[in-house]
Amino acid sequence: MTGPPKLPFVLSVGITGHRAESLPPDSIEPLRQKIRGVLLLIADAGSTLLSLEAECFAASPPRMRFVSPVADGADQIAAEVALDLGWELQVVLPFARPEYRASLSGEAARERFDALLERATCVLELPGQSDNQVDAYVMTGRATVAHCDLLIAVWDGLPPRGRGGTGEVVQLAITRGTAVIHLPTDPSTLPRLLWSAFDPAVLTLADEPSAERPLDRAGMDAVVRGLLMPPPDEQEQEFLKRFTRERLRHIRARIEYPLLLAAAGVKRFGAKDFANKHAEAQIREEWRSYRQGCAEPLQISAPMDLLEQAYRWADRLATHFAQTYRSGHIFNFVLGGFAVCLGLSAFMAPHLKFEFAALELVITFAIILNASVGSRNEWHR
């Protein structure tokens, strides 16, 4: 691999909203069109960003994901619109499917629930209890917010009237810094963007005016760029460019640190201290142990190959520079001590004082050169 693996372009949008009984019958179709317009706006902003910053992402096709608890009402309406637009659907359920299905109001809602689950690419069943639905719905709202980059809220704008409701989910999203697209249930009220990152002080308050923007293309472009792109700070950009230019080294030329460990009896010195391939084997074993000890017993089916690949690349690079940085310090300290010994030796062998002085000068230059190379290459970073 010639550089760190690039991440695919993935944007996840979640939904929270009132149940069907809280929505006026004549508002269903207008709401469907509003959600469709919002998803098209998000997709267009994402497509534009990808075309402008294609070098930052992997060459794989962009993936637009929609996260929904598929409750009857706004959740199901939004999920159907997302599927019609070609988005992936990922479902979060508060408890087991049969119990949740039975809690839905009406056979029509249950049939739509079945149809949506059949088309979903992923279904997460949370360990909630049907006899304690409030806690289960609170957990579902938190999971929805945690799994999305943006949250669409079909919300009347009123404060939370109980636990697990739409108002509480919106407050949670804003508090944790998730961008919220507020679609009011009142047709006379305009949609808006709520995002704490709009404010320089990052105030995580739902009623903070500085964290509010109109729902338009400029605001959406700012949100999508802020979510998917690195920080605009010049220094951060330079750090990123430097990281992407890095190449994995196969040989570790600096072995002072493992030699010190061997001299102290901590570990044996061997071929593994020269080659980075041993670090690769160690990382592979770490992930094998994780899968066998955690992921497989708990039936975690989330794809982790890309995560493992990115971790492996970064960890190998970090291990290489950690040994280089530590070895550089040891080199300076050992040679510094040796130079002191040479200076003292001139008193015991005055006839060699010029030779000792010359050797001290060479050691001093070596220490300065080592420190200069380390600072220039920023081994400490």
TORKOL-4160 file (C-alpha; in steps of 0.2 Angstrom, whole numbers, padded with zeros to 4 digits, m for minus):
381
<pt num="1" X="0000" Y="0000" Z="0000"/>
<pt num="2" X="0007" Y="0017" Z="m0005"/>
<pt num="3" X="m0003" Y="0027" Z="0007"/>
<pt num="4" X="m0016" Y="0026" Z="0020"/>
<pt num="5" X="m0033" Y="0019" Z="0014"/>
<pt num="6" X="m0045" Y="0032" Z="0009"/>
<pt num="7" X="m0062" Y="0032" Z="0017"/>
<pt num="8" X="m0078" Y="0030" Z="0006"/>
<pt num="9" X="m0090" Y="0044" Z="0004"/>
<pt num="10" X="m0104" Y="0039" Z="0016"/>
<pt num="11" X="m0117" Y="0051" Z="0023"/>
<pt num="12" X="m0130" Y="0045" Z="0036"/>
<pt num="13" X="m0147" Y="0054" Z="0039"/>
<pt num="14" X="m0158" Y="0049" Z="0053"/>
<pt num="15" X="m0176" Y="0053" Z="0057"/>
<pt num="16" X="m0186" Y="0057" Z="0072"/>
<pt num="17" X="m0204" Y="0063" Z="0072"/>
<pt num="18" X="m0221" Y="0062" Z="0079"/>
<pt num="19" X="m0232" Y="0047" Z="0078"/>
<pt num="20" X="m0247" Y="0046" Z="0065"/>
<pt num="21" X="m0260" Y="0050" Z="0078"/>
<pt num="22" X="m0251" Y="0067" Z="0081"/>
<pt num="23" X="m0250" Y="0072" Z="0063"/>
<pt num="24" X="m0265" Y="0080" Z="0054"/>
<pt num="25" X="m0272" Y="0069" Z="0040"/>
<pt num="26" X="m0270" Y="0083" Z="0027"/>
<pt num="27" X="m0252" Y="0085" Z="0032"/>
<pt num="28" X="m0246" Y="0068" Z="0027"/>
<pt num="29" X="m0243" Y="0071" Z="0008"/>
<pt num="30" X="m0235" Y="0089" Z="0011"/>
<pt num="31" X="m0224" Y="0081" Z="0024"/>
<pt num="32" X="m0219" Y="0067" Z="0011"/>
<pt num="33" X="m0214" Y="0081" Z="m0002"/>
<pt num="34" X="m0205" Y="0091" Z="0011"/>
<pt num="35" X="m0194" Y="0076" Z="0016"/>
<pt num="36" X="m0191" Y="0071" Z="m0002"/>
<pt num="37" X="m0185" Y="0089" Z="m0005"/>
<pt num="38" X="m0174" Y="0089" Z="0010"/>
<pt num="39" X="m0166" Y="0072" Z="0005"/>
<pt num="40" X="m0163" Y="0078" Z="m0013"/>
<pt num="41" X="m0155" Y="0094" Z="m0006"/>
<pt num="42" X="m0143" Y="0083" Z="0005"/>
<pt num="43" X="m0139" Y="0072" Z="m0009"/>
<pt num="44" X="m0135" Y="0086" Z="m0021"/>
<pt num="45" X="m0124" Y="0095" Z="m0008"/>
<pt num="46" X="m0115" Y="0078" Z="m0005"/>
<pt num="47" X="m0113" Y="0075" Z="m0024"/>
<pt num="48" X="m0106" Y="0093" Z="m0026"/>
<pt num="49" X="m0094" Y="0090" Z="m0012"/>
<pt num="50" X="m0088" Y="0074" Z="m0019"/>
<pt num="51" X="m0085" Y="0081" Z="m0036"/>
<pt num="52" X="m0074" Y="0095" Z="m0029"/>
<pt num="53" X="m0065" Y="0085" Z="m0016"/>
<pt num="54" X="m0064" Y="0068" Z="m0024"/>
<pt num="55" X="m0046" Y="0065" Z="m0020"/>
<pt num="56" X="m0051" Y="0064" Z="m0001"/>
<pt num="57" X="m0062" Y="0049" Z="m0003"/>
<pt num="58" X="m0060" Y="0032" Z="m0010"/>
<pt num="59" X="m0065" Y="0028" Z="m0028"/>
<pt num="60" X="m0080" Y="0018" Z="m0023"/>
<pt num="61" X="m0097" Y="0024" Z="m0027"/>
<pt num="62" X="m0105" Y="0036" Z="m0013"/>
<pt num="63" X="m0117" Y="0029" Z="m0001"/>
<pt num="64" X="m0132" Y="0038" Z="0006"/>
<pt num="65" X="m0139" Y="0030" Z="0021"/>
<pt num="66" X="m0156" Y="0033" Z="0030"/>
<pt num="67" X="m0158" Y="0028" Z="0048"/>
<pt num="68" X="m0176" Y="0026" Z="0055"/>
<pt num="69" X="m0185" Y="0017" Z="0069"/>
<pt num="70" X="m0199" Y="0015" Z="0057"/>
<pt num="71" X="m0213" Y="0019" Z="0069"/>
<pt num="72" X="m0230" Y="0023" Z="0061"/>
<pt num="73" X="m0230" Y="0041" Z="0056"/>
<pt num="74" X="m0215" Y="0052" Z="0051"/>
<pt num="75" X="m0203" Y="0038" Z="0053"/>
<pt num="76" X="m0211" Y="0026" Z="0040"/>
<pt num="77" X="m0215" Y="0041" Z="0029"/>
<pt num="78" X="m0197" Y="0046" Z="0028"/>
<pt num="79" X="m0190" Y="0029" Z="0026"/>
<pt num="80" X="m0202" Y="0026" Z="0011"/>
<pt num="81" X="m0196" Y="0042" Z="0003"/>
<pt num="82" X="m0178" Y="0038" Z="0006"/>
<pt num="83" X="m0180" Y="0020" Z="m0002"/>
<pt num="84" X="m0189" Y="0028" Z="m0017"/>
<pt num="85" X="m0174" Y="0040" Z="m0020"/>
<pt num="86" X="m0162" Y="0025" Z="m0019"/>
<pt num="87" X="m0155" Y="0027" Z="m0002"/>
<pt num="88" X="m0150" Y="0013" Z="0009"/>
<pt num="89" X="m0161" Y="0010" Z="0024"/>
<pt num="90" X="m0155" Y="0005" Z="0041"/>
<pt num="91" X="m0168" Y="0001" Z="0055"/>
<pt num="92" X="m0166" Y="0004" Z="0073"/>
<pt num="93" X="m0179" Y="m0006" Z="0084"/>
<pt num="94" X="m0182" Y="m0003" Z="0103"/>
<pt num="95" X="m0185" Y="m0021" Z="0106"/>
<pt num="96" X="m0188" Y="m0038" Z="0096"/>
<pt num="97" X="m0197" Y="m0036" Z="0079"/>
<pt num="98" X="m0213" Y="m0046" Z="0084"/>
<pt num="99" X="m0216" Y="m0036" Z="0100"/>
<pt num="100" X="m0212" Y="m0019" Z="0091"/>
<pt num="101" X="m0223" Y="m0024" Z="0076"/>
<pt num="102" X="m0237" Y="m0028" Z="0088"/>
<pt num="103" X="m0235" Y="m0010" Z="0097"/>
<pt num="104" X="m0239" Y="m0001" Z="0080"/>
<pt num="105" X="m0256" Y="0006" Z="0078"/>
<pt num="106" X="m0266" Y="m0002" Z="0064"/>
<pt num="107" X="m0264" Y="m0016" Z="0052"/>
<pt num="108" X="m0258" Y="m0003" Z="0038"/>
<pt num="109" X="m0244" Y="0002" Z="0049"/>
<pt num="110" X="m0239" Y="m0016" Z="0052"/>
<pt num="111" X="m0239" Y="m0020" Z="0034"/>
<pt num="112" X="m0228" Y="m0005" Z="0030"/>
<pt num="113" X="m0217" Y="m0010" Z="0044"/>
<pt num="114" X="m0214" Y="m0027" Z="0036"/>
<pt num="115" X="m0211" Y="m0020" Z="0019"/>
<pt num="116" X="m0198" Y="m0008" Z="0025"/>
<pt num="117" X="m0189" Y="m0021" Z="0035"/>
<pt num="118" X="m0188" Y="m0032" Z="0020"/>
<pt num="119" X="m0179" Y="m0018" Z="0010"/>
<pt num="120" X="m0168" Y="m0013" Z="0024"/>
<pt num="121" X="m0149" Y="m0017" Z="0023"/>
<pt num="122" X="m0147" Y="m0018" Z="0042"/>
<pt num="123" X="m0159" Y="m0020" Z="0057"/>
<pt num="124" X="m0153" Y="m0016" Z="0074"/>
<pt num="125" X="m0164" Y="m0024" Z="0088"/>
<pt num="126" X="m0160" Y="m0015" Z="0104"/>
<pt num="127" X="m0162" Y="m0025" Z="0121"/>
<pt num="128" X="m0177" Y="m0015" Z="0127"/>
<pt num="129" X="m0192" Y="m0023" Z="0136"/>
<pt num="130" X="m0209" Y="m0021" Z="0130"/>
<pt num="131" X="m0216" Y="m0019" Z="0147"/>
<pt num="132" X="m0204" Y="m0004" Z="0149"/>
<pt num="133" X="m0207" Y="0005" Z="0133"/>
<pt num="134" X="m0202" Y="0022" Z="0139"/>
<pt num="135" X="m0184" Y="0017" Z="0142"/>
<pt num="136" X="m0184" Y="0007" Z="0126"/>
<pt num="137" X="m0189" Y="0022" Z="0116"/>
<pt num="138" X="m0176" Y="0033" Z="0125"/>
<pt num="139" X="m0163" Y="0021" Z="0120"/>
<pt num="140" X="m0170" Y="0020" Z="0102"/>
<pt num="141" X="m0168" Y="0039" Z="0100"/>
<pt num="142" X="m0151" Y="0039" Z="0107"/>
<pt num="143" X="m0146" Y="0025" Z="0095"/>
<pt num="144" X="m0154" Y="0034" Z="0080"/>
<pt num="145" X="m0144" Y="0050" Z="0084"/>
<pt num="146" X="m0128" Y="0040" Z="0087"/>
<pt num="147" X="m0129" Y="0032" Z="0070"/>
<pt num="148" X="m0133" Y="0047" Z="0059"/>
<pt num="149" X="m0123" Y="0063" Z="0053"/>
<pt num="150" X="m0139" Y="0073" Z="0051"/>
<pt num="151" X="m0156" Y="0071" Z="0059"/>
<pt num="152" X="m0172" Y="0076" Z="0051"/>
<pt num="153" X="m0184" Y="0081" Z="0065"/>
<pt num="154" X="m0203" Y="0082" Z="0061"/>
<pt num="155" X="m0206" Y="0092" Z="0076"/>
<pt num="156" X="m0219" Y="0104" Z="0083"/>
<pt num="157" X="m0205" Y="0114" Z="0091"/>
<pt num="158" X="m0211" Y="0113" Z="0108"/>
<pt num="159" X="m0200" Y="0107" Z="0123"/>
<pt num="160" X="m0200" Y="0089" Z="0128"/>
<pt num="161" X="m0217" Y="0083" Z="0136"/>
<pt num="162" X="m0210" Y="0066" Z="0141"/>
<pt num="163" X="m0195" Y="0055" Z="0140"/>
<pt num="164" X="m0192" Y="0047" Z="0123"/>
<pt num="165" X="m0202" Y="0059" Z="0113"/>
<pt num="166" X="m0196" Y="0069" Z="0098"/>
<pt num="167" X="m0192" Y="0085" Z="0108"/>
<pt num="168" X="m0180" Y="0075" Z="0119"/>
<pt num="169" X="m0172" Y="0067" Z="0104"/>
<pt num="170" X="m0169" Y="0084" Z="0096"/>
<pt num="171" X="m0162" Y="0091" Z="0112"/>
<pt num="172" X="m0150" Y="0076" Z="0113"/>
<pt num="173" X="m0144" Y="0078" Z="0095"/>
<pt num="174" X="m0141" Y="0097" Z="0097"/>
<pt num="175" X="m0132" Y="0094" Z="0114"/>
<pt num="176" X="m0120" Y="0081" Z="0106"/>
<pt num="177" X="m0117" Y="0092" Z="0091"/>
<pt num="178" X="m0127" Y="0083" Z="0078"/>
<pt num="179" X="m0135" Y="0094" Z="0064"/>
<pt num="180" X="m0154" Y="0094" Z="0065"/>
<pt num="181" X="m0165" Y="0098" Z="0050"/>
<pt num="182" X="m0181" Y="0104" Z="0058"/>
<pt num="183" X="m0197" Y="0102" Z="0048"/>
<pt num="184" X="m0211" Y="0110" Z="0058"/>
<pt num="185" X="m0228" Y="0102" Z="0059"/>
<pt num="186" X="m0236" Y="0119" Z="0057"/>
<pt num="187" X="m0236" Y="0122" Z="0038"/>
<pt num="188" X="m0234" Y="0141" Z="0041"/>
<pt num="189" X="m0217" Y="0139" Z="0049"/>
<pt num="190" X="m0202" Y="0138" Z="0038"/>
<pt num="191" X="m0189" Y="0123" Z="0040"/>
<pt num="192" X="m0173" Y="0127" Z="0048"/>
<pt num="193" X="m0155" Y="0120" Z="0051"/>
<pt num="194" X="m0150" Y="0118" Z="0070"/>
<pt num="195" X="m0132" Y="0115" Z="0072"/>
<pt num="196" X="m0121" Y="0120" Z="0087"/>
<pt num="197" X="m0105" Y="0121" Z="0076"/>
<pt num="198" X="m0113" Y="0136" Z="0067"/>
<pt num="199" X="m0108" Y="0146" Z="0083"/>
<pt num="200" X="m0090" Y="0150" Z="0086"/>
<pt num="201" X="m0092" Y="0146" Z="0104"/>
<pt num="202" X="m0101" Y="0129" Z="0100"/>
<pt num="203" X="m0116" Y="0132" Z="0111"/>
<pt num="204" X="m0125" Y="0116" Z="0113"/>
<pt num="205" X="m0142" Y="0124" Z="0117"/>
<pt num="206" X="m0158" Y="0120" Z="0107"/>
<pt num="207" X="m0164" Y="0138" Z="0108"/>
<pt num="208" X="m0148" Y="0147" Z="0104"/>
<pt num="209" X="m0151" Y="0159" Z="0089"/>
<pt num="210" X="m0133" Y="0159" Z="0084"/>
<pt num="211" X="m0134" Y="0140" Z="0081"/>
<pt num="212" X="m0149" Y="0142" Z="0068"/>
<pt num="213" X="m0148" Y="0144" Z="0049"/>
<pt num="214" X="m0162" Y="0144" Z="0036"/>
<pt num="215" X="m0164" Y="0128" Z="0027"/>
<pt num="216" X="m0156" Y="0132" Z="0010"/>
<pt num="217" X="m0142" Y="0126" Z="m0001"/>
<pt num="218" X="m0129" Y="0137" Z="0006"/>
<pt num="219" X="m0132" Y="0131" Z="0024"/>
<pt num="220" X="m0133" Y="0113" Z="0018"/>
<pt num="221" X="m0116" Y="0114" Z="0009"/>
<pt num="222" X="m0109" Y="0121" Z="0025"/>
<pt num="223" X="m0116" Y="0107" Z="0035"/>
<pt num="224" X="m0110" Y="0093" Z="0023"/>
<pt num="225" X="m0093" Y="0100" Z="0021"/>
<pt num="226" X="m0091" Y="0103" Z="0040"/>
<pt num="227" X="m0096" Y="0085" Z="0043"/>
<pt num="228" X="m0086" Y="0076" Z="0030"/>
<pt num="229" X="m0071" Y="0086" Z="0027"/>
<pt num="230" X="m0055" Y="0089" Z="0038"/>
<pt num="231" X="m0054" Y="0106" Z="0048"/>
<pt num="232" X="m0051" Y="0121" Z="0037"/>
<pt num="233" X="m0036" Y="0126" Z="0048"/>
<pt num="234" X="m0020" Y="0128" Z="0038"/>
<pt num="235" X="m0010" Y="0118" Z="0050"/>
<pt num="236" X="m0023" Y="0104" Z="0051"/>
<pt num="237" X="m0023" Y="0104" Z="0032"/>
<pt num="238" X="m0004" Y="0102" Z="0032"/>
<pt num="239" X="m0004" Y="0088" Z="0044"/>
<pt num="240" X="m0017" Y="0079" Z="0034"/>
<pt num="241" X="m0007" Y="0081" Z="0018"/>
<pt num="242" X="0009" Y="0075" Z="0027"/>
<pt num="243" X="0000" Y="0060" Z="0033"/>
<pt num="244" X="m0007" Y="0055" Z="0016"/>
<pt num="245" X="0011" Y="0056" Z="0009"/>
<pt num="246" X="0018" Y="0044" Z="0022"/>
<pt num="247" X="0024" Y="0027" Z="0016"/>
<pt num="248" X="0026" Y="0012" Z="0027"/>
<pt num="249" X="0044" Y="0007" Z="0030"/>
<pt num="250" X="0049" Y="m0011" Z="0029"/>
<pt num="251" X="0065" Y="m0009" Z="0039"/>
<pt num="252" X="0068" Y="0000" Z="0056"/>
<pt num="253" X="0085" Y="0008" Z="0055"/>
<pt num="254" X="0084" Y="0015" Z="0072"/>
<pt num="255" X="0087" Y="0000" Z="0085"/>
<pt num="256" X="0094" Y="0010" Z="0100"/>
<pt num="257" X="0078" Y="0008" Z="0109"/>
<pt num="258" X="0076" Y="m0011" Z="0108"/>
<pt num="259" X="0095" Y="m0013" Z="0112"/>
<pt num="260" X="0091" Y="m0003" Z="0128"/>
<pt num="261" X="0077" Y="m0015" Z="0132"/>
<pt num="262" X="0088" Y="m0030" Z="0129"/>
<pt num="263" X="0102" Y="m0023" Z="0140"/>
<pt num="264" X="0090" Y="m0020" Z="0154"/>
<pt num="265" X="0083" Y="m0037" Z="0152"/>
<pt num="266" X="0066" Y="m0032" Z="0147"/>
<pt num="267" X="0065" Y="m0041" Z="0131"/>
<pt num="268" X="0076" Y="m0050" Z="0119"/>
<pt num="269" X="0084" Y="m0042" Z="0104"/>
<pt num="270" X="0081" Y="m0050" Z="0088"/>
<pt num="271" X="0076" Y="m0049" Z="0069"/>
<pt num="272" X="0059" Y="m0042" Z="0074"/>
<pt num="273" X="0066" Y="m0026" Z="0080"/>
<pt num="274" X="0073" Y="m0023" Z="0062"/>
<pt num="275" X="0058" Y="m0027" Z="0052"/>
<pt num="276" X="0040" Y="m0020" Z="0052"/>
<pt num="277" X="0032" Y="m0036" Z="0046"/>
<pt num="278" X="0032" Y="m0042" Z="0064"/>
<pt num="279" X="0021" Y="m0028" Z="0069"/>
<pt num="280" X="0009" Y="m0033" Z="0055"/>
<pt num="281" X="0008" Y="m0050" Z="0062"/>
<pt num="282" X="0005" Y="m0043" Z="0080"/>
<pt num="283" X="m0009" Y="m0032" Z="0074"/>
<pt num="284" X="m0017" Y="m0046" Z="0064"/>
<pt num="285" X="m0017" Y="m0057" Z="0080"/>
<pt num="286" X="m0025" Y="m0042" Z="0090"/>
<pt num="287" X="m0039" Y="m0041" Z="0078"/>
<pt num="288" X="m0041" Y="m0060" Z="0078"/>
<pt num="289" X="m0042" Y="m0060" Z="0097"/>
<pt num="290" X="m0055" Y="m0046" Z="0096"/>
<pt num="291" X="m0066" Y="m0055" Z="0084"/>
<pt num="292" X="m0066" Y="m0071" Z="0093"/>
<pt num="293" X="m0067" Y="m0064" Z="0110"/>
<pt num="294" X="m0080" Y="m0050" Z="0108"/>
<pt num="295" X="m0087" Y="m0048" Z="0090"/>
<pt num="296" X="m0092" Y="m0066" Z="0087"/>
<pt num="297" X="m0099" Y="m0071" Z="0104"/>
<pt num="298" X="m0109" Y="m0055" Z="0104"/>
<pt num="299" X="m0115" Y="m0058" Z="0086"/>
<pt num="300" X="m0108" Y="m0041" Z="0080"/>
<pt num="301" X="m0111" Y="m0042" Z="0061"/>
<pt num="302" X="m0105" Y="m0024" Z="0057"/>
<pt num="303" X="m0092" Y="m0024" Z="0043"/>
<pt num="304" X="m0075" Y="m0020" Z="0051"/>
<pt num="305" X="m0063" Y="m0024" Z="0037"/>
<pt num="306" X="m0060" Y="m0006" Z="0032"/>
<pt num="307" X="m0058" Y="m0001" Z="0050"/>
<pt num="308" X="m0045" Y="m0015" Z="0053"/>
<pt num="309" X="m0036" Y="m0010" Z="0037"/>
<pt num="310" X="m0035" Y="0009" Z="0042"/>
<pt num="311" X="m0030" Y="0004" Z="0060"/>
<pt num="312" X="m0017" Y="m0008" Z="0054"/>
<pt num="313" X="m0009" Y="0005" Z="0042"/>
<pt num="314" X="m0009" Y="0019" Z="0055"/>
<pt num="315" X="m0003" Y="0008" Z="0069"/>
<pt num="316" X="0012" Y="0001" Z="0059"/>
<pt num="317" X="0017" Y="0019" Z="0055"/>
<pt num="318" X="0015" Y="0024" Z="0073"/>
<pt num="319" X="0025" Y="0010" Z="0079"/>
<pt num="320" X="0039" Y="0014" Z="0067"/>
<pt num="321" X="0040" Y="0032" Z="0072"/>
<pt num="322" X="0038" Y="0028" Z="0091"/>
<pt num="323" X="0054" Y="0017" Z="0090"/>
<pt num="324" X="0063" Y="0030" Z="0079"/>
<pt num="325" X="0058" Y="0044" Z="0092"/>
<pt num="326" X="0064" Y="0034" Z="0107"/>
<pt num="327" X="0079" Y="0028" Z="0099"/>
<pt num="328" X="0084" Y="0046" Z="0094"/>
<pt num="329" X="0083" Y="0051" Z="0113"/>
<pt num="330" X="0093" Y="0036" Z="0118"/>
<pt num="331" X="0106" Y="0040" Z="0105"/>
<pt num="332" X="0108" Y="0057" Z="0112"/>
<pt num="333" X="0109" Y="0052" Z="0130"/>
<pt num="334" X="0121" Y="0038" Z="0127"/>
<pt num="335" X="0133" Y="0048" Z="0117"/>
<pt num="336" X="0131" Y="0063" Z="0129"/>
<pt num="337" X="0137" Y="0052" Z="0143"/>
<pt num="338" X="0151" Y="0045" Z="0133"/>
<pt num="339" X="0157" Y="0062" Z="0129"/>
<pt num="340" X="0158" Y="0066" Z="0147"/>
<pt num="341" X="0168" Y="0051" Z="0150"/>
<pt num="342" X="0180" Y="0056" Z="0136"/>
<pt num="343" X="0182" Y="0073" Z="0145"/>
<pt num="344" X="0186" Y="0065" Z="0161"/>
<pt num="345" X="0198" Y="0053" Z="0153"/>
<pt num="346" X="0209" Y="0067" Z="0147"/>
<pt num="347" X="0215" Y="0069" Z="0165"/>
<pt num="348" X="0220" Y="0051" Z="0166"/>
<pt num="349" X="0228" Y="0051" Z="0149"/>
<pt num="350" X="0234" Y="0069" Z="0145"/>
<pt num="351" X="0244" Y="0063" Z="0131"/>
<pt num="352" X="0228" Y="0059" Z="0121"/>
<pt num="353" X="0219" Y="0075" Z="0125"/>
<pt num="354" X="0219" Y="0081" Z="0107"/>
<pt num="355" X="0212" Y="0064" Z="0101"/>
<pt num="356" X="0199" Y="0064" Z="0115"/>
<pt num="357" X="0194" Y="0082" Z="0111"/>
<pt num="358" X="0192" Y="0078" Z="0092"/>
<pt num="359" X="0181" Y="0063" Z="0097"/>
<pt num="360" X="0171" Y="0074" Z="0108"/>
<pt num="361" X="0168" Y="0086" Z="0094"/>
<pt num="362" X="0162" Y="0072" Z="0082"/>
<pt num="363" X="0150" Y="0066" Z="0096"/>
<pt num="364" X="0144" Y="0084" Z="0098"/>
<pt num="365" X="0140" Y="0086" Z="0079"/>
<pt num="366" X="0132" Y="0069" Z="0079"/>
<pt num="367" X="0120" Y="0073" Z="0093"/>
<pt num="368" X="0116" Y="0090" Z="0085"/>
<pt num="369" X="0113" Y="0081" Z="0068"/>
<pt num="370" X="0102" Y="0068" Z="0076"/>
<pt num="371" X="0092" Y="0081" Z="0085"/>
<pt num="372" X="0090" Y="0092" Z="0070"/>
<pt num="373" X="0084" Y="0077" Z="0059"/>
<pt num="374" X="0072" Y="0072" Z="0072"/>
<pt num="375" X="0065" Y="0090" Z="0074"/>
<pt num="376" X="0064" Y="0092" Z="0055"/>
<pt num="377" X="0055" Y="0076" Z="0052"/>
<pt num="378" X="0044" Y="0079" Z="0068"/>
<pt num="379" X="0046" Y="0061" Z="0075"/>
<pt num="380" X="0037" Y="0067" Z="0091"/>
<pt num="381" X="0021" Y="0070" Z="0080"/>
